[in-house]
Amino acid sequence: TSTRGCVRGVELHAHVGGCVRPETLRELARERGFESKCDEVLERAFSCAAANSSPGETLKRCFDVFAIAHAACDTPSAIRRVCAECVEDFRADGCAYVELRTTPKDLVGANGEFKMTKRSYTEAACAGLADAGGLGDGSDGRCVARLVLSIDRGRDDTKEKAMETVQLAAEFMHRGVVGVDLSGAPHKGSWELYEDALKEARQLGLGIVLHCGEVVDTKDEQAKMIAFKPERLGHCVYTVRDDDLYGRLLASKIPVELCLTSNVMTRSCDSVSEHHAKKLLRDGAPICFCTDDTWVFNTTLRREYAIACDAFGLTMNDIRDMAIRAMNFALCDEHVKIKVIEQM
Ligand code: 5GP
């Protein structure tokens, strides 16, 4: 697919663990003695998709892929490096603004002592953004980067763990953290487990972004997410397919982050031409195109824009306008939005 022209992109939905450079991942894996596993796990995840297993099963297998990135990025210095590289890569891809998200993790080493804590993880991620020169306000024209801390539905399986992430996000607001995300395996955890922590995040002045409607049979939870009125929702595959939920989503005017390649590769959608972006575009809903996981889905933001042009008959001018509108959905300060939009 051609890239057709040069638009400054706005990336609002990219997970650090899914956007590690393949060569960095291999290098880190080699140092830790499991290099060959990288390719093996990726191949297994996507041969599952090719084998026509159920969409839910394919999505589950994709979560195995992240375990590889987590095993390779198991020290604060590795996290710092991959966060810096993520910013550099999105900058090289033409982004004016990137909001990266990542899950702070506690990790115990072989000797039983902490190798990494949620705090040292968050510190390292913020340092990575600073190393890449991402913490400016946009007035110098360089790509601005900000960080969202994710609560992982699998890993953060208690209210206390979710609350710890929120407290860290608040504490690191002066170092680039702008919000809190709820992500991870969508069939795990419950809305009730996370609601208090998300309310607290809002109270503390953080933006809230939620993964919503990635799997079937979660209607009740999706309705609660919409009613919560987060700053943005991610994916909304099954939200758009349900008339009642779709009506609520449109009425709420909550912007939706759409990841075309990701949804097709995880078999949430059969093809890009049948992607729910089409319906959202038709109805004038606020949306933005994003990558989700550049390494896992072998994509870039520029490529996602080109795919959207081909599939939905958009022009690069449309994409530019959409990217500028997306900047208004960003979680950073208003003065940063203004500066970045001026550059765009
Ligand atoms: P990390 O938080 O380790 O930087 O990035 C990888 C993590 O992002 C995964 O372990 C998973 O929790 C989350 N993630 C990445 N892609 C997706 C996705 O498409 N859906 C959901 N729900 N979570 C995702």
Residues whose N, C-alpha, C, O or C-beta is under 5 A from the ligand:
A	BS01	5GP	H15 V16 G17 G18 F66 R101 T102 T103 S150 D152 S183 G184 A185 P186 H211 D293
